[in-house]
Amino acid sequence: MRAVLVVNPKATTTSERSRDVLVRALRSEVDLSVRYTRRRGHAVALAREAAAEGVDLVVTLGGDGTVNEVVNGLMTAEPPTRAGDASMAERLPALATVPGGSTNVFARAVGLPREWPEATSMILEGLRLGRSRTVGLGLADDRYFTFCAGFGLDAAVIHRVEQARRKGRVSTPSLYLRSIMNQYFFASDRRHPAIVLERPGEPAEAELATVIIQNTAPWTYLGDREVNPNPAASFDLGLDVLALRQLRVASTTRTVTQFLSRQPDPRGRQVLRLHDTAEFTLVSGRPQAFQLDGDYLGEREKVRFTSVPAALRVIC
C-alpha cells in the first residue's frame, strides 16, 4: 500500500521526535512518503498531488485545519481511474488522521483517541484489518468541511481566538470562553438579526442572529466536554442546523447551557433546528463572520450549503 503523510510542522501537540516515531510506525505497514506543509493552504495542493499519483492512503498529522485542507485537496483531485470502482469514495485515497492539534474534533468524531500515540496504534490496526468507514461531507459554496460550519457569532469568536494565537497565546478552553464573552457583550449587533435561511420548497426563516451547521456530533469540545447543539447530526445523514433568532442574555444563556448538558436537546422560542438537511442558503443583510471546521474564512453575505453523502473513506 502506497501512502503519503502530510505533516503540519506547527502541530501543537507533537515534536520532531514524535514525528519520527510516527513515521517509523507507519512505514512498518505502508510504503510511505512524507511531505511537510509550508504555508496555509499548502496541504490542499499536497493532497491533490497525492491523489493524482494514485496513492492508496493519505495520512494527516496536524489539527482540524490540516484535515480540512487535505479533504479539500482530495475532493478536488483527478485521481487515476481504477477498474471496477463504484463511487468517488472508492476512486480517492482513503484518509487517516493522526491528532496533532489542540482540539482534533474530526479525529475524535471518527472514534480515534485524543492522544496521537494511541490514535496511531488504532490506525495501524485499522490498516492491518482493512477497517474503514465512508463519511459524508458538507459543502459551503465550493469548499468542503468535515464536521462544522458557522455563520455569525461562533465564527467571530474563532476569529478572536486566531488573532490571540498569532500574538502567542495558547489555545485553551479559557481563551475560548473569554473570547465568547468579549464578542457577545462588546462586539455583536445583538438587536438587529440579519440572517435569512432559504430552503427549496420551504418558507424562508428570517431574522436569525447566528447559525451553526453540523455534519456530525459533537460540534466541538471544551477540553474533554462535548459541546452538542445538534446531537443527532451524523456523517451518514444530511446537515443539521441550529440558529438563534435573538441573542438576548437570558435565552442565549439557557441555550448554551442546553448545549453543555449530558443529554443536550436545545429548544425554545428563540431556537430554530433542522435535521438531515440536503441543501439550504444563508443570506445576510450585512457581512457575517464565516468559519469551516474551526478555521475563520472572513466575512460573507451569502453562503450555499449542500450535503455530500458517502464522499470519503476514513481509516478508523
C-alpha positions in Angstrom: 0.0 0.0 0.0 1.4 3.4 -1.0 0.7 6.3 1.4 1.6 9.9 1.9 1.9 11.6 5.3 1.0 15.3 5.2 2.6 16.9 8.2 1.9 20.4 9.6 5.2 21.1 11.4 3.5 23.6 13.6 1.1 21.0 15.0 0.7 22.0 18.7 0.9 18.6 20.4 3.7 16.9 18.5 7.5 17.3 18.3 10.2 16.4 15.8 11.0 13.3 17.9 7.3 12.2 18.0 7.0 12.7 14.2 10.0 10.4 13.7 8.3 7.7 15.8 5.1 8.1 13.8 6.9 7.8 10.5 8.7 4.6 11.6 5.4 3.1 12.8 3.6 3.9 9.6 6.5 2.5 7.5 6.0 -0.8 9.2 2.7 -1.1 7.4 2.9 1.0 4.2 5.2 2.4 1.6 5.3 5.9 3.0 6.3 9.3 1.6 6.4 12.3 4.0 5.5 15.8 2.9 5.5 19.0 5.0 3.2 22.0 4.7 5.0 25.3 4.3 2.0 27.8 4.5 -1.7 27.9 5.0 -3.5 26.1 2.1 -0.4 24.1 1.1 -2.0 20.8 2.3 -4.7 21.2 -0.3 -2.0 21.0 -3.1 -0.1 18.2 -1.4 -3.3 16.0 -1.1 -4.3 16.8 -4.6 -0.9 15.7 -5.9 -1.0 12.5 -3.8 -4.4 11.6 -5.3 -3.2 12.3 -8.8 -0.2 9.9 -8.1 -2.7 7.2 -7.3 -1.6 6.5 -3.7 -3.9 4.4 -1.6 -3.9 6.4 1.6 -3.3 10.0 2.8 -2.4 10.4 6.5 -2.6 13.8 8.2 -0.6 14.9 11.2 -2.0 18.2 12.4 -5.2 19.8 13.7 -8.6 20.1 12.1 -7.4 22.8 9.8 -4.9 20.4 8.2 -7.6 17.7 7.9 -9.9 20.2 6.2 -7.2 21.2 3.7 -6.4 17.6 2.9 -10.0 16.7 2.4 -10.5 19.7 0.0 -7.4 18.6 -1.9 -8.7 15.0 -2.2 -12.2 16.0 -3.2 -11.0 18.4 -6.0 -8.3 16.0 -7.3 -8.4 14.0 -10.5 -7.2 10.5 -9.3 -6.3 7.8 -11.8 -9.3 5.7 -12.9 -9.3 2.3 -11.2 -11.2 -0.6 -12.7 -14.4 -1.7 -11.0 -14.7 1.4 -8.8 -18.3 2.0 -7.8 -18.1 5.6 -6.4 -15.9 8.6 -6.0 -15.1 7.5 -2.4 -13.6 4.3 -3.9 -11.5 6.2 -6.5 -10.0 8.5 -4.0 -7.3 7.6 -1.5 -8.5 6.7 2.0 -7.9 9.2 4.8 -6.3 8.6 8.2 -6.0 11.4 10.7 -3.4 11.5 13.5 -4.5 14.1 16.0 -1.8 16.8 16.4 -3.9 19.9 17.1 -5.4 21.4 20.2 -9.0 20.0 19.7 -9.0 17.4 16.9 -12.8 17.2 16.5 -12.8 15.2 13.3 -10.4 12.6 14.6 -12.4 12.1 17.8 -15.6 12.1 15.8 -14.5 9.0 13.8 -13.6 7.2 17.1 -9.9 7.9 17.5 -8.3 8.6 20.9 -7.3 12.1 21.7 -3.6 11.4 22.1 -1.5 10.7 18.9 0.3 7.5 20.1 -3.0 5.7 20.9 -4.6 7.1 17.7 -1.6 5.9 15.6 -1.9 2.4 17.1 -5.6 2.3 16.2 -4.9 3.5 12.7 -2.3 0.8 12.2 -4.7 -1.8 13.5 -7.3 -0.5 11.1 -4.9 -0.8 8.2 -4.0 -4.4 9.1 -7.6 -5.4 9.4 -8.9 -3.3 6.5 -11.2 -1.4 8.8 -12.7 1.8 7.4 -15.9 3.8 7.1 -17.4 6.1 4.5 -18.4 9.5 5.7 -20.4 12.3 4.2 -19.1 15.8 3.9 -20.6 19.3 3.9 -20.0 21.8 1.0 -20.1 25.5 1.6 -20.2 27.1 -1.9 -17.0 25.5 -3.3 -15.3 24.4 -0.1 -15.8 21.1 1.7 -16.0 20.7 5.5 -15.9 17.7 7.7 -17.7 18.4 10.9 -19.0 22.0 11.3 -19.5 25.5 9.9 -20.6 28.7 11.4 -22.2 32.0 10.2 -22.2 34.7 12.8 -21.2 34.7 16.4 -19.3 31.4 16.6 -17.2 32.3 13.6 -16.4 35.8 15.1 -15.3 34.0 18.3 -12.9 31.8 16.2 -11.5 34.9 14.6 -10.8 36.4 18.0 -9.0 33.2 19.1 -6.9 33.1 15.9 -5.9 36.7 16.5 -4.9 35.8 20.0 -2.9 32.8 18.9 -1.0 34.9 16.4 0.1 37.0 19.3 1.5 33.9 21.1 -1.5 32.9 23.2 -2.1 29.2 23.7 -5.4 27.7 22.6 -7.2 26.7 25.8 -10.8 26.4 26.9 -10.4 29.6 29.0 -9.2 31.5 25.9 -12.3 30.4 24.0 -14.6 31.3 26.9 -13.1 34.8 27.3 -13.4 35.3 23.5 -17.0 34.3 23.6 -17.8 36.7 26.4 -15.9 39.6 24.7 -17.5 39.0 21.3 -21.0 38.6 22.7 -21.1 41.6 25.0 -18.9 44.1 23.2 -18.7 43.3 19.5 -22.1 41.8 18.4 -25.1 43.6 17.0 -27.5 41.6 19.1 -30.5 43.8 18.5 -30.8 43.5 14.7 -30.8 39.9 13.5 -29.9 40.0 9.8 -29.6 36.4 8.5 -32.2 34.6 6.3 -32.2 30.8 5.8 -33.7 29.7 2.5 -34.6 26.1 1.5 -36.0 24.8 -1.7 -39.8 24.4 -1.5 -40.0 25.8 2.1 -40.8 29.2 3.6 -37.7 31.3 4.4 -36.7 31.7 8.0 -35.8 35.3 8.5 -34.3 37.5 11.3 -31.8 34.9 12.5 -28.9 36.2 14.7 -26.4 33.4 14.3 -26.3 29.9 12.7 -24.4 26.7 13.5 -24.1 23.9 10.9 -23.1 20.3 11.9 -22.1 17.4 9.7 -21.6 15.2 12.8 -21.8 15.4 16.6 -20.4 16.9 18.7 -19.9 20.3 17.2 -16.7 20.9 19.2 -15.2 20.3 22.6 -14.2 22.3 25.6 -11.4 20.2 26.9 -13.0 16.8 27.3 -16.6 18.1 27.4 -18.6 17.7 24.3 -20.5 20.8 23.0 -23.5 19.5 21.2 -26.1 21.8 19.7 -27.4 19.1 17.3 -26.7 15.7 19.0 -28.5 13.8 16.2 -26.1 15.1 13.5 -24.3 12.2 11.7 -21.7 11.6 8.9 -24.4 9.2 7.5 -27.1 11.9 7.1 -27.5 15.4 5.7 -26.6 18.6 7.6 -28.1 19.7 10.9 -28.7 23.3 11.7 -29.2 25.3 14.9 -30.0 29.0 14.6 -30.8 31.6 17.3 -33.4 34.1 16.4 -32.2 36.5 19.1 -29.0 36.9 21.2 -30.8 38.0 24.4 -28.8 37.3 27.5 -31.4 35.1 29.2 -32.4 32.9 26.2 -28.8 32.6 24.9 -27.6 31.6 28.3 -30.3 28.9 28.5 -29.5 27.6 25.1 -25.7 27.4 25.7 -26.5 25.6 29.0 -28.5 23.1 27.0 -25.5 22.6 24.6 -23.4 21.6 27.5 -25.8 19.3 29.3 -25.3 15.5 29.5 -28.4 15.0 27.3 -28.5 18.1 25.0 -31.7 18.9 23.3 -31.8 22.7 22.8 -35.3 24.1 22.5 -37.2 27.4 22.9 -38.9 30.2 21.0 -35.5 31.7 20.0 -34.2 28.4 18.7 -34.5 27.0 15.1 -33.3 23.5 14.5 -33.3 21.5 11.2 -32.2 17.8 10.9 -30.8 15.9 8.0 -31.0 18.8 5.5 -29.8 18.3 1.9 -29.3 22.0 1.0 -30.0 25.5 2.1 -28.7 29.0 1.7 -27.8 31.7 4.3 -28.2 35.3 3.2 -27.5 38.3 5.4 -28.2 42.0 5.1 -24.7 42.7 6.4 -21.4 40.8 6.3 -21.2 37.9 8.8 -18.1 36.1 10.1 -17.8 32.7 8.5 -15.9 29.6 9.6 -15.4 26.0 8.4 -14.1 23.2 10.7 -12.8 25.8 13.1 -10.9 28.0 10.6 -12.0 31.6 10.1 -12.5 32.4 6.4 -13.5 36.1 6.5 -16.9 37.7 6.1 -19.7 36.7 3.8 -23.2 37.9 2.9 -24.3 34.7 1.2 -23.3 31.0 1.5 -24.9 28.0 -0.1 -24.6 24.7 1.9 -25.0 21.2 0.5 -24.7 17.8 1.9 -22.4 15.4 0.0 -23.2 11.8 1.0 -20.7 8.9 1.2 -17.9 11.2 0.0 -14.7 9.8 1.6 -13.3 6.6 3.1 -11.7 7.0 6.5 -9.5 4.6 8.4 -10.9 4.3 11.9 
